[in-house]
Amino acid sequence: MLRHIIMLRWTPEATEDQKKAAEAGFRALPGAIAQIRGLACGPDLGLSTGAHDFAAVLDFDGADDWRVYQGHPAHRALVDGLIRPILDERASVQFDV
Amino acid sequence: MLRHIIMLRWTPEATEDQKKAAEAGFRALPGAIAQIRGLACGPDLGLSTGAHDFAAVLDFDGADDWRVYQGHPAHRALVDGLIRPILDERASVQFDV
């Protein structure tokens, strides 16, 4: 299993509605992309200073399915339409679990 | 459940042995810290440019257990002894799953 993690830091101007729309967009992905084996995501809880604002953990059977996800129209629409407009910083890792 | 994610970028000077020791240190944590409900971790697979080098996903029953973990001697020993000497960058998020 391949685990794909992203952490996002929103711009200071990002509104709560925009952040919620991005989260809803993530939660809709498994319904649109069959290669997603699991999704957990959510806003940071504010427990530690300097944390990013949002994280998503997505599981795939392997790198090929992850690549399908990367290029999938539903993923591209989320990134280009809901994330990029309010994105300040992005960190990611893909690792084997 | 609280999910704690960290992403680490190692210094250029970090050796493979040092990186493997840090990973082994993470994998030993559940045996030392009862509050850890789940751990998945590993080095980045090199599938995307700019990714961090390592990620760990740890699950806890809630914030109180996460705080026990944060201050636990086994965690402190890992951070101070094996991670900090080779750490270039760290990103984290804690969110509800």
N, CA and C atoms of all chains as a GROMACS GRO file, in nm:
protein
  582
    1MET      N    1   0.086  -0.119   0.000
    1MET     CA    2   0.000   0.000   0.000
    1MET      C    3   0.090   0.124   0.000
    2LEU      N    4   0.049   0.219  -0.085
    2LEU     CA    5   0.122   0.346  -0.089
    2LEU      C    6   0.038   0.450  -0.013
    3ARG      N    7   0.104   0.522   0.081
    3ARG     CA    8   0.035   0.628   0.153
    3ARG      C    9   0.087   0.762   0.104
    4HIS      N   10  -0.007   0.847   0.065
    4HIS     CA   11   0.023   0.980   0.013
    4HIS      C   12  -0.026   1.081   0.116
    5ILE      N   13   0.064   1.162   0.166
    5ILE     CA   14   0.026   1.263   0.266
    5ILE      C   15   0.055   1.402   0.212
    6ILE      N   16  -0.039   1.491   0.231
    6ILE     CA   17  -0.010   1.630   0.201
    6ILE      C   18  -0.046   1.717   0.321
    7MET      N   19   0.030   1.821   0.338
    7MET     CA   20   0.001   1.923   0.439
    7MET      C   21  -0.006   2.056   0.366
    8LEU      N   22  -0.106   2.134   0.398
    8LEU     CA   23  -0.128   2.261   0.330
    8LEU      C   24  -0.132   2.376   0.432
    9ARG      N   25  -0.075   2.487   0.393
    9ARG     CA   26  -0.087   2.609   0.472
    9ARG      C   27  -0.163   2.710   0.386
   10TRP      N   28  -0.273   2.759   0.439
   10TRP     CA   29  -0.356   2.850   0.362
   10TRP      C   30  -0.300   2.992   0.367
   11THR      N   31  -0.341   3.073   0.269
   11THR     CA   32  -0.302   3.214   0.271
   11THR      C   33  -0.379   3.284   0.383
   12PRO      N   34  -0.324   3.397   0.433
   12PRO     CA   35  -0.395   3.470   0.540
   12PRO      C   36  -0.534   3.519   0.496
   13GLU      N   37  -0.550   3.540   0.364
   13GLU     CA   38  -0.677   3.594   0.312
   13GLU      C   39  -0.783   3.484   0.295
   14ALA      N   40  -0.742   3.357   0.307
   14ALA     CA   41  -0.838   3.248   0.284
   14ALA      C   42  -0.955   3.259   0.380
   15THR      N   43  -1.077   3.250   0.329
   15THR     CA   44  -1.196   3.259   0.417
   15THR      C   45  -1.232   3.120   0.470
   16GLU      N   46  -1.313   3.120   0.576
   16GLU     CA   47  -1.356   2.992   0.632
   16GLU      C   48  -1.436   2.912   0.528
   17ASP      N   49  -1.517   2.983   0.450
   17ASP     CA   50  -1.595   2.914   0.346
   17ASP      C   51  -1.504   2.848   0.244
   18GLN      N   52  -1.396   2.917   0.204
   18GLN     CA   53  -1.303   2.859   0.106
   18GLN      C   54  -1.233   2.736   0.164
   19LYS      N   55  -1.194   2.744   0.293
   19LYS     CA   56  -1.127   2.631   0.357
   19LYS      C   57  -1.223   2.513   0.366
   20LYS      N   58  -1.348   2.539   0.402
   20LYS     CA   59  -1.448   2.432   0.414
   20LYS      C   60  -1.476   2.369   0.278
   21ALA      N   61  -1.477   2.453   0.174
   21ALA     CA   62  -1.502   2.400   0.039
   21ALA      C   63  -1.387   2.308  -0.004
   22ALA      N   64  -1.265   2.346   0.032
   22ALA     CA   65  -1.150   2.262  -0.003
   22ALA      C   66  -1.160   2.128   0.071
   23GLU      N   67  -1.197   2.133   0.199
   23GLU     CA   68  -1.211   2.010   0.276
   23GLU      C   69  -1.320   1.921   0.217
   24ALA      N   70  -1.432   1.982   0.183
   24ALA     CA   71  -1.542   1.905   0.123
   24ALA      C   72  -1.497   1.843  -0.010
   25GLY      N   73  -1.416   1.919  -0.082
   25GLY     CA   74  -1.363   1.868  -0.209
   25GLY      C   75  -1.280   1.743  -0.188
   26PHE      N   76  -1.196   1.746  -0.083
   26PHE     CA   77  -1.116   1.627  -0.052
   26PHE      C   78  -1.208   1.510  -0.018
   27ARG      N   79  -1.307   1.535   0.067
   27ARG     CA   80  -1.394   1.426   0.112
   27ARG      C   81  -1.475   1.365  -0.002
   28ALA      N   82  -1.492   1.441  -0.110
   28ALA     CA   83  -1.568   1.390  -0.225
   28ALA      C   84  -1.481   1.305  -0.318
   29LEU      N   85  -1.349   1.311  -0.302
   29LEU     CA   86  -1.260   1.243  -0.396
   29LEU      C   87  -1.281   1.092  -0.404
   30PRO      N   88  -1.293   1.020  -0.291
   30PRO     CA   89  -1.309   0.874  -0.302
   30PRO      C   90  -1.431   0.834  -0.385
   31GLY      N   91  -1.534   0.916  -0.386
   31GLY     CA   92  -1.652   0.886  -0.467
   31GLY      C   93  -1.628   0.903  -0.616
   32ALA      N   94  -1.523   0.980  -0.649
   32ALA     CA   95  -1.497   1.008  -0.791
   32ALA      C   96  -1.377   0.931  -0.844
   33ILE      N   97  -1.290   0.886  -0.755
   33ILE     CA   98  -1.165   0.822  -0.799
   33ILE      C   99  -1.153   0.684  -0.733
   34ALA      N  100  -1.179   0.582  -0.812
   34ALA     CA  101  -1.186   0.445  -0.758
   34ALA      C  102  -1.053   0.397  -0.701
   35GLN      N  103  -0.943   0.457  -0.747
   35GLN     CA  104  -0.810   0.412  -0.701
   35GLN      C  105  -0.781   0.448  -0.555
   36ILE      N  106  -0.860   0.538  -0.497
   36ILE     CA  107  -0.837   0.578  -0.358
   36ILE      C  108  -0.885   0.469  -0.264
   37ARG      N  109  -0.799   0.409  -0.189
   37ARG     CA  110  -0.835   0.299  -0.097
   37ARG      C  111  -0.876   0.352   0.040
   38GLY      N  112  -0.833   0.476   0.072
   38GLY     CA  113  -0.868   0.533   0.202
   38GLY      C  114  -0.834   0.680   0.203
   39LEU      N  115  -0.914   0.757   0.276
   39LEU     CA  116  -0.890   0.901   0.289
   39LEU      C  117  -0.920   0.942   0.431
   40ALA      N  118  -0.829   1.015   0.491
   40ALA     CA  119  -0.854   1.082   0.618
   40ALA      C  120  -0.800   1.223   0.601
   41CYS      N  121  -0.877   1.321   0.640
   41CYS     CA  122  -0.830   1.459   0.623
   41CYS      C  123  -0.897   1.548   0.726
   42GLY      N  124  -0.840   1.666   0.742
   42GLY     CA  125  -0.904   1.761   0.832
   42GLY      C  126  -0.815   1.878   0.864
   43PRO      N  127  -0.875   1.983   0.923
   43PRO     CA  128  -0.799   2.101   0.963
   43PRO      C  129  -0.715   2.074   1.088
   44ASP      N  130  -0.603   2.144   1.098
   44ASP     CA  131  -0.519   2.132   1.218
   44ASP      C  132  -0.597   2.176   1.341
   45LEU      N  133  -0.570   2.108   1.453
   45LEU     CA  134  -0.644   2.134   1.578
   45LEU      C  135  -0.588   2.251   1.659
   46GLY      N  136  -0.474   2.308   1.614
   46GLY     CA  137  -0.419   2.421   1.688
   46GLY      C  138  -0.347   2.382   1.816
   47LEU      N  139  -0.298   2.260   1.825
   47LEU     CA  140  -0.233   2.213   1.947
   47LEU      C  141  -0.086   2.251   1.954
   48SER      N  142  -0.027   2.278   1.837
   48SER     CA  143   0.116   2.308   1.840
   48SER      C  144   0.145   2.427   1.748
   49THR      N  145   0.243   2.509   1.789
   49THR     CA  146   0.275   2.628   1.711
   49THR      C  147   0.346   2.589   1.581
   50GLY      N  148   0.318   2.662   1.478
   50GLY     CA  149   0.388   2.642   1.351
   50GLY      C  150   0.334   2.530   1.266
   51ALA      N  151   0.229   2.461   1.310
   51ALA     CA  152   0.172   2.352   1.230
   51ALA      C  153   0.113   2.407   1.101
   52HIS      N  154   0.106   2.319   0.999
   52HIS     CA  155   0.031   2.358   0.880
   52HIS      C  156  -0.117   2.363   0.915
   53ASP      N  157  -0.198   2.406   0.816
   53ASP     CA  158  -0.340   2.429   0.846
   53ASP      C  159  -0.430   2.309   0.818
   54PHE      N  160  -0.385   2.220   0.732
   54PHE     CA  161  -0.472   2.112   0.684
   54PHE      C  162  -0.386   1.995   0.643
   55ALA      N  163  -0.438   1.874   0.661
   55ALA     CA  164  -0.366   1.755   0.616
   55ALA      C  165  -0.464   1.656   0.556
   56ALA      N  166  -0.414   1.581   0.457
   56ALA     CA  167  -0.491   1.471   0.400
   56ALA      C  168  -0.400   1.350   0.387
   57VAL      N  169  -0.454   1.234   0.419
   57VAL     CA  170  -0.382   1.107   0.408
   57VAL      C  171  -0.463   1.019   0.313
   58LEU      N  172  -0.403   0.983   0.201
   58LEU     CA  173  -0.474   0.900   0.103
   58LEU      C  174  -0.393   0.773   0.079
   59ASP      N  175  -0.463   0.660   0.071
   59ASP     CA  176  -0.397   0.531   0.049
   59ASP      C  177  -0.433   0.476  -0.088
   60PHE      N  178  -0.333   0.415  -0.152
   60PHE     CA  179  -0.348   0.355  -0.285
   60PHE      C  180  -0.285   0.217  -0.285
   61ASP      N  181  -0.325   0.134  -0.382
   61ASP     CA  182  -0.263   0.001  -0.391
   61ASP      C  183  -0.116   0.012  -0.428
   62GLY      N  184  -0.081   0.115  -0.504
   62GLY     CA  185   0.059   0.130  -0.544
   62GLY      C  186   0.081   0.257  -0.623
   63ALA      N  187   0.203   0.273  -0.675
   63ALA     CA  188   0.240   0.397  -0.743
   63ALA      C  189   0.158   0.420  -0.870
   64ASP      N  190   0.124   0.314  -0.940
   64ASP     CA  191   0.045   0.332  -1.063
   64ASP      C  192  -0.090   0.395  -1.033
   65ASP      N  193  -0.155   0.345  -0.928
   65ASP     CA  194  -0.286   0.403  -0.891
   65ASP      C  195  -0.271   0.545  -0.840
   66TRP      N  196  -0.161   0.572  -0.772
   66TRP     CA  197  -0.135   0.709  -0.725
   66TRP      C  198  -0.120   0.802  -0.846
   67ARG      N  199  -0.053   0.754  -0.950
   67ARG     CA  200  -0.036   0.838  -1.071
   67ARG      C  201  -0.170   0.864  -1.140
   68VAL      N  202  -0.259   0.763  -1.141
   68VAL     CA  203  -0.393   0.784  -1.198
   68VAL      C  204  -0.462   0.896  -1.120
   69TYR      N  205  -0.453   0.888  -0.989
   69TYR     CA  206  -0.512   0.991  -0.901
   69TYR      C  207  -0.457   1.130  -0.933
   70GLN      N  208  -0.324   1.138  -0.948
   70GLN     CA  209  -0.258   1.266  -0.969
   70GLN      C  210  -0.314   1.337  -1.094
   71GLY      N  211  -0.340   1.256  -1.198
   71GLY     CA  212  -0.388   1.316  -1.324
   71GLY      C  213  -0.538   1.315  -1.340
   72HIS      N  214  -0.609   1.261  -1.243
   72HIS     CA  215  -0.755   1.247  -1.257
   72HIS      C  216  -0.825   1.384  -1.260
   73PRO      N  217  -0.924   1.402  -1.349
   73PRO     CA  218  -0.994   1.531  -1.359
   73PRO      C  219  -1.052   1.579  -1.226
   74ALA      N  220  -1.103   1.486  -1.144
   74ALA     CA  221  -1.164   1.529  -1.016
   74ALA      C  222  -1.055   1.585  -0.924
   75HIS      N  223  -0.936   1.524  -0.928
   75HIS     CA  224  -0.827   1.574  -0.845
   75HIS      C  225  -0.778   1.710  -0.898
   76ARG      N  226  -0.761   1.718  -1.030
   76ARG     CA  227  -0.717   1.843  -1.092
   76ARG      C  228  -0.816   1.956  -1.061
   77ALA      N  229  -0.945   1.926  -1.066
   77ALA     CA  230  -1.047   2.030  -1.039
   77ALA      C  231  -1.036   2.079  -0.895
   78LEU      N  232  -1.012   1.986  -0.802
   78LEU     CA  233  -0.997   2.026  -0.662
   78LEU      C  234  -0.874   2.116  -0.644
   79VAL      N  235  -0.763   2.070  -0.702
   79VAL     CA  236  -0.638   2.145  -0.686
   79VAL      C  237  -0.650   2.285  -0.750
   80ASP      N  238  -0.691   2.285  -0.878
   80ASP     CA  239  -0.692   2.413  -0.951
   80ASP      C  240  -0.804   2.505  -0.905
   81GLY      N  241  -0.918   2.444  -0.870
   81GLY     CA  242  -1.035   2.527  -0.839
   81GLY      C  243  -1.048   2.569  -0.694
   82LEU      N  244  -1.014   2.477  -0.602
   82LEU     CA  245  -1.042   2.504  -0.460
   82LEU      C  246  -0.917   2.522  -0.374
   83ILE      N  247  -0.806   2.459  -0.414
   83ILE     CA  248  -0.687   2.465  -0.327
   83ILE      C  249  -0.593   2.578  -0.369
   84ARG      N  250  -0.555   2.576  -0.498
   84ARG     CA  251  -0.453   2.674  -0.542
   84ARG      C  252  -0.489   2.818  -0.509
   85PRO      N  253  -0.618   2.861  -0.526
   85PRO     CA  254  -0.651   3.002  -0.496
   85PRO      C  255  -0.621   3.045  -0.352
   86ILE      N  256  -0.615   2.947  -0.259
   86ILE     CA  257  -0.595   2.987  -0.118
   86ILE      C  258  -0.469   2.921  -0.059
   87LEU      N  259  -0.381   2.872  -0.149
   87LEU     CA  260  -0.266   2.796  -0.100
   87LEU      C  261  -0.142   2.883  -0.081
   88ASP      N  262  -0.084   2.872   0.038
   88ASP     CA  263   0.039   2.944   0.068
   88ASP      C  264   0.159   2.850   0.062
   89GLU      N  265   0.141   2.726   0.112
   89GLU     CA  266   0.253   2.632   0.122
   89GLU      C  267   0.199   2.489   0.117
   90ARG      N  268   0.280   2.398   0.054
   90ARG     CA  269   0.237   2.258   0.042
   90ARG      C  270   0.355   2.168   0.073
   91ALA      N  271   0.333   2.065   0.151
   91ALA     CA  272   0.437   1.965   0.178
   91ALA      C  273   0.376   1.829   0.152
   92SER      N  274   0.456   1.738   0.098
   92SER     CA  275   0.401   1.604   0.072
   92SER      C  276   0.508   1.497   0.089
   93VAL      N  277   0.461   1.376   0.114
   93VAL     CA  278   0.545   1.257   0.116
   93VAL      C  279   0.458   1.142   0.066
   94GLN      N  280   0.521   1.051  -0.010
   94GLN     CA  281   0.456   0.924  -0.043
   94GLN      C  282   0.545   0.814   0.014
   95PHE      N  283   0.490   0.725   0.091
   95PHE     CA  284   0.572   0.617   0.148
   95PHE      C  285   0.494   0.487   0.153
   96ASP      N  286   0.566   0.376   0.169
   96ASP     CA  287   0.503   0.243   0.173
   96ASP      C  288   0.454   0.213   0.314
   97VAL      N  289   0.332   0.164   0.323
   97VAL     CA  290   0.282   0.118   0.454
   97VAL      C  291   0.243  -0.030   0.444
   98MET      N  292  -1.065   1.005   1.752
   98MET     CA  293  -0.922   0.975   1.735
   98MET      C  294  -0.848   1.098   1.684
   99LEU      N  295  -0.728   1.120   1.743
   99LEU     CA  296  -0.644   1.230   1.695
   99LEU      C  297  -0.532   1.172   1.610
  100ARG      N  298  -0.514   1.228   1.488
  100ARG     CA  299  -0.403   1.184   1.404
  100ARG      C  300  -0.296   1.291   1.401
  101HIS      N  301  -0.175   1.249   1.432
  101HIS     CA  302  -0.058   1.338   1.436
  101HIS      C  303   0.032   1.299   1.320
  102ILE      N  304   0.059   1.395   1.231
  102ILE     CA  305   0.144   1.366   1.117
  102ILE      C  306   0.266   1.456   1.121
  103ILE      N  307   0.380   1.399   1.095
  103ILE     CA  308   0.499   1.483   1.077
  103ILE      C  309   0.567   1.445   0.947
  104MET      N  310   0.627   1.546   0.887
  104MET     CA  311   0.709   1.526   0.768
  104MET      C  312   0.844   1.588   0.799
  105LEU      N  313   0.949   1.517   0.766
  105LEU     CA  314   1.085   1.562   0.797
  105LEU      C  315   1.168   1.570   0.670
  106ARG      N  316   1.252   1.671   0.663
  106ARG     CA  317   1.350   1.680   0.556
  106ARG      C  318   1.487   1.672   0.623
  107TRP      N  319   1.568   1.578   0.578
  107TRP     CA  320   1.699   1.557   0.640
  107TRP      C  321   1.802   1.655   0.584
  108THR      N  322   1.907   1.677   0.661
  108THR     CA  323   2.017   1.760   0.611
  108THR      C  324   2.090   1.684   0.501
  109PRO      N  325   2.157   1.756   0.409
  109PRO     CA  326   2.232   1.690   0.302
  109PRO      C  327   2.341   1.596   0.357
  110GLU      N  328   2.391   1.627   0.476
  110GLU     CA  329   2.502   1.547   0.534
  110GLU      C  330   2.451   1.420   0.602
  111ALA      N  331   2.319   1.408   0.618
  111ALA     CA  332   2.266   1.291   0.691
  111ALA      C  333   2.307   1.163   0.618
  112THR      N  334   2.357   1.066   0.693
  112THR     CA  335   2.399   0.938   0.631
  112THR      C  336   2.280   0.842   0.628
  113GLU      N  337   2.291   0.739   0.544
  113GLU     CA  338   2.184   0.638   0.537
  113GLU      C  339   2.168   0.569   0.672
  114ASP      N  340   2.279   0.544   0.740
  114ASP     CA  341   2.269   0.482   0.872
  114ASP      C  342   2.192   0.569   0.970
  115GLN      N  343   2.217   0.700   0.966
  115GLN     CA  344   2.146   0.792   1.057
  115GLN      C  345   1.996   0.793   1.026
  116LYS      N  346   1.965   0.792   0.894
  116LYS     CA  347   1.824   0.794   0.854
  116LYS      C  348   1.755   0.665   0.898
  117LYS      N  349   1.825   0.553   0.880
  117LYS     CA  350   1.766   0.422   0.920
  117LYS      C  351   1.748   0.414   1.072
  118ALA      N  352   1.843   0.474   1.144
  118ALA     CA  353   1.832   0.472   1.291
  118ALA      C  354   1.711   0.554   1.335
  119ALA      N  355   1.687   0.666   1.268
  119ALA     CA  356   1.570   0.749   1.303
  119ALA      C  357   1.442   0.671   1.274
  120GLU      N  358   1.438   0.603   1.159
  120GLU     CA  359   1.318   0.525   1.125
  120GLU      C  360   1.296   0.414   1.228
  121ALA      N  361   1.404   0.345   1.264
  121ALA     CA  362   1.392   0.237   1.363
  121ALA      C  363   1.344   0.294   1.497
  122GLY      N  364   1.391   0.415   1.527
  122GLY     CA  365   1.348   0.479   1.651
  122GLY      C  366   1.198   0.504   1.651
  123PHE      N  367   1.146   0.550   1.536
  123PHE     CA  368   1.000   0.569   1.526
  123PHE      C  369   0.927   0.437   1.547
  124ARG      N  370   0.974   0.334   1.480
  124ARG     CA  371   0.904   0.203   1.484
  124ARG      C  372   0.906   0.142   1.623
  125ALA      N  373   1.001   0.186   1.707
  125ALA     CA  374   1.009   0.133   1.843
  125ALA      C  375   0.915   0.208   1.939
  126LEU      N  376   0.863   0.322   1.897
  126LEU     CA  377   0.784   0.406   1.989
  126LEU      C  378   0.658   0.336   2.043
  127PRO      N  379   0.579   0.267   1.959
  127PRO     CA  380   0.458   0.204   2.016
  127PRO      C  381   0.488   0.106   2.128
  128GLY      N  382   0.604   0.044   2.125
  128GLY     CA  383   0.642  -0.048   2.232
  128GLY      C  384   0.675   0.022   2.363
  129ALA      N  385   0.706   0.152   2.350
  129ALA     CA  386   0.748   0.226   2.470
  129ALA      C  387   0.640   0.321   2.520
  130ILE      N  388   0.547   0.357   2.433
  130ILE     CA  389   0.446   0.459   2.469
  130ILE      C  390   0.307   0.402   2.445
  131ALA      N  391   0.240   0.365   2.554
  131ALA     CA  392   0.111   0.295   2.545
  131ALA      C  393   0.003   0.381   2.479
  132GLN      N  394   0.020   0.513   2.482
  132GLN     CA  395  -0.085   0.603   2.427
  132GLN      C  396  -0.091   0.598   2.274
  133ILE      N  397   0.010   0.543   2.210
  133ILE     CA  398   0.011   0.537   2.063
  133ILE      C  399  -0.085   0.429   2.017
  134ARG      N  400  -0.189   0.463   1.947
  134ARG     CA  401  -0.289   0.366   1.899
  134ARG      C  402  -0.250   0.309   1.762
  135GLY      N  403  -0.166   0.382   1.689
  135GLY     CA  404  -0.124   0.332   1.559
  135GLY      C  405  -0.008   0.414   1.508
  136LEU      N  406   0.080   0.349   1.433
  136LEU     CA  407   0.196   0.417   1.375
  136LEU      C  408   0.219   0.364   1.235
  137ALA      N  409   0.235   0.454   1.140
  137ALA     CA  410   0.282   0.417   1.006
  137ALA      C  411   0.387   0.520   0.971
  138CYS      N  412   0.499   0.474   0.920
  138CYS     CA  413   0.605   0.569   0.888
  138CYS      C  414   0.694   0.514   0.778
  139GLY      N  415   0.772   0.601   0.717
  139GLY     CA  416   0.865   0.552   0.617
  139GLY      C  417   0.927   0.662   0.536
  140PRO      N  418   1.032   0.628   0.463
  140PRO     CA  419   1.099   0.725   0.377
  140PRO      C  420   1.017   0.754   0.252
  141ASP      N  421   1.030   0.876   0.200
  141ASP     CA  422   0.962   0.912   0.076
  141ASP      C  423   1.011   0.822  -0.037
  142LEU      N  424   0.918   0.791  -0.130
  142LEU     CA  425   0.948   0.698  -0.240
  142LEU      C  426   1.012   0.766  -0.360
  143GLY      N  427   1.025   0.901  -0.356
  143GLY     CA  428   1.090   0.969  -0.469
  143GLY      C  429   1.002   0.981  -0.591
  144LEU      N  430   0.871   0.979  -0.575
  144LEU     CA  431   0.778   0.985  -0.688
  144LEU      C  432   0.751   1.128  -0.732
  145SER      N  433   0.772   1.224  -0.642
  145SER     CA  434   0.739   1.362  -0.681
  145SER      C  435   0.849   1.455  -0.634
  146THR      N  436   0.874   1.560  -0.714
  146THR     CA  437   0.981   1.652  -0.682
  146THR      C  438   0.943   1.739  -0.562
  147GLY      N  439   1.038   1.769  -0.479
  147GLY     CA  440   1.017   1.860  -0.368
  147GLY      C  441   0.955   1.797  -0.245
  148ALA      N  442   0.928   1.668  -0.250
  148ALA     CA  443   0.870   1.603  -0.132
  148ALA      C  444   0.968   1.606  -0.016
  149HIS      N  445   0.914   1.599   0.107
  149HIS     CA  446   1.002   1.582   0.222
  149HIS      C  447   1.060   1.441   0.217
  150ASP      N  448   1.151   1.410   0.312
  150ASP     CA  449   1.224   1.283   0.305
  150ASP      C  450   1.160   1.170   0.383
  151PHE      N  451   1.079   1.203   0.480
  151PHE     CA  452   1.027   1.101   0.572
  151PHE      C  453   0.895   1.148   0.630
  152ALA      N  454   0.806   1.054   0.657
  152ALA     CA  455   0.678   1.089   0.721
  152ALA      C  456   0.642   0.985   0.825
  153ALA      N  457   0.573   1.031   0.928
  153ALA     CA  458   0.518   0.941   1.029
  153ALA      C  459   0.376   0.983   1.059
  154VAL      N  460   0.288   0.885   1.073
  154VAL     CA  461   0.147   0.907   1.106
  154VAL      C  462   0.120   0.832   1.235
  155LEU      N  463   0.084   0.904   1.341
  155LEU     CA  464   0.058   0.841   1.470
  155LEU      C  465  -0.083   0.875   1.513
  156ASP      N  466  -0.152   0.775   1.566
  156ASP     CA  467  -0.290   0.795   1.612
  156ASP      C  468  -0.299   0.783   1.763
  157PHE      N  469  -0.382   0.870   1.821
  157PHE     CA  470  -0.404   0.873   1.966
  157PHE      C  471  -0.553   0.881   1.994
  158ASP      N  472  -0.592   0.843   2.116
  158ASP     CA  473  -0.734   0.854   2.151
  158ASP      C  474  -0.778   0.999   2.155
  159GLY      N  475  -0.687   1.090   2.191
  159GLY     CA  476  -0.724   1.232   2.197
  159GLY      C  477  -0.606   1.319   2.231
  160ALA      N  478  -0.631   1.447   2.251
  160ALA     CA  479  -0.524   1.544   2.272
  160ALA      C  480  -0.446   1.514   2.401
  161ASP      N  481  -0.514   1.468   2.503
  161ASP     CA  482  -0.442   1.441   2.629
  161ASP      C  483  -0.336   1.333   2.610
  162ASP      N  484  -0.371   1.227   2.536
  162ASP     CA  485  -0.273   1.122   2.509
  162ASP      C  486  -0.161   1.171   2.418
  163TRP      N  487  -0.198   1.258   2.325
  163TRP     CA  488  -0.096   1.316   2.236
  163TRP      C  489   0.005   1.396   2.319
  164ARG      N  490  -0.045   1.468   2.420
  164ARG     CA  491   0.046   1.547   2.504
  164ARG      C  492   0.138   1.457   2.588
  165VAL      N  493   0.084   1.343   2.635
  165VAL     CA  494   0.170   1.247   2.708
  165VAL      C  495   0.283   1.203   2.614
  166TYR      N  496   0.247   1.170   2.492
  166TYR     CA  497   0.346   1.129   2.392
  166TYR      C  498   0.453   1.236   2.372
  167GLN      N  499   0.407   1.361   2.356
  167GLN     CA  500   0.499   1.470   2.327
  167GLN      C  501   0.608   1.481   2.435
  168GLY      N  502   0.569   1.464   2.562
  168GLY     CA  503   0.664   1.476   2.672
  168GLY      C  504   0.728   1.346   2.716
  169HIS      N  505   0.692   1.236   2.654
  169HIS     CA  506   0.742   1.105   2.699
  169HIS      C  507   0.893   1.091   2.675
  170PRO      N  508   0.967   1.034   2.771
  170PRO     CA  509   1.113   1.020   2.758
  170PRO      C  510   1.154   0.946   2.629
  171ALA      N  511   1.078   0.847   2.589
  171ALA     CA  512   1.116   0.771   2.468
  171ALA      C  513   1.104   0.860   2.345
  172HIS      N  514   1.002   0.946   2.344
  172HIS     CA  515   0.986   1.038   2.231
  172HIS      C  516   1.096   1.144   2.232
  173ARG      N  517   1.121   1.199   2.351
  173ARG     CA  518   1.226   1.299   2.363
  173ARG      C  519   1.362   1.243   2.320
  174ALA      N  520   1.388   1.118   2.359
  174ALA     CA  521   1.518   1.057   2.323
  174ALA      C  522   1.530   1.042   2.172
  175LEU      N  523   1.420   1.003   2.107
  175LEU     CA  524   1.422   0.991   1.961
  175LEU      C  525   1.448   1.127   1.897
  176VAL      N  526   1.373   1.228   1.941
  176VAL     CA  527   1.385   1.361   1.880
  176VAL      C  528   1.526   1.418   1.903
  177ASP      N  529   1.568   1.417   2.030
  177ASP     CA  530   1.696   1.482   2.062
  177ASP      C  531   1.816   1.401   2.014
  178GLY      N  532   1.803   1.268   2.020
  178GLY     CA  533   1.919   1.184   1.990
  178GLY      C  534   1.933   1.146   1.844
  179LEU      N  535   1.821   1.119   1.778
  179LEU     CA  536   1.829   1.062   1.642
  179LEU      C  537   1.777   1.154   1.534
  180ILE      N  538   1.682   1.243   1.567
  180ILE     CA  539   1.622   1.326   1.461
  180ILE      C  540   1.691   1.462   1.450
  181ARG      N  541   1.700   1.533   1.564
  181ARG     CA  542   1.751   1.670   1.558
  181ARG      C  543   1.890   1.679   1.492
  182PRO      N  544   1.985   1.584   1.520
  182PRO     CA  545   2.118   1.595   1.458
  182PRO      C  546   2.116   1.595   1.305
  183ILE      N  547   2.010   1.539   1.244
  183ILE     CA  548   2.009   1.531   1.096
  183ILE      C  549   1.888   1.604   1.036
  184LEU      N  550   1.824   1.690   1.117
  184LEU     CA  551   1.699   1.752   1.073
  184LEU      C  552   1.724   1.887   1.005
  185ASP      N  553   1.665   1.901   0.886
  185ASP     CA  554   1.673   2.027   0.814
  185ASP      C  555   1.540   2.103   0.824
  186GLU      N  556   1.430   2.028   0.815
  186GLU     CA  557   1.298   2.091   0.813
  186GLU      C  558   1.194   1.994   0.869
  187ARG      N  559   1.092   2.052   0.939
  187ARG     CA  560   0.986   1.969   0.997
  187ARG      C  561   0.852   2.034   0.973
  188ALA      N  562   0.754   1.955   0.931
  188ALA     CA  563   0.617   2.005   0.916
  188ALA      C  564   0.526   1.910   0.993
  189SER      N  565   0.421   1.964   1.053
  189SER     CA  566   0.330   1.876   1.128
  189SER      C  567   0.187   1.930   1.122
  190VAL      N  568   0.094   1.838   1.143
  190VAL     CA  569  -0.048   1.870   1.160
  190VAL      C  570  -0.105   1.767   1.256
  191GLN      N  571  -0.197   1.813   1.342
  191GLN     CA  572  -0.277   1.719   1.422
  191GLN      C  573  -0.423   1.744   1.384
  192PHE      N  574  -0.494   1.640   1.348
  192PHE     CA  575  -0.635   1.659   1.310
  192PHE      C  576  -0.719   1.542   1.358
  193ASP      N  577  -0.850   1.562   1.361
  193ASP     CA  578  -0.943   1.459   1.407
  193ASP      C  579  -0.976   1.364   1.292
  194VAL      N  580  -0.973   1.234   1.323
  194VAL     CA  581  -1.018   1.135   1.223
  194VAL      C  582  -1.131   1.051   1.283
   0.00000   0.00000   0.00000
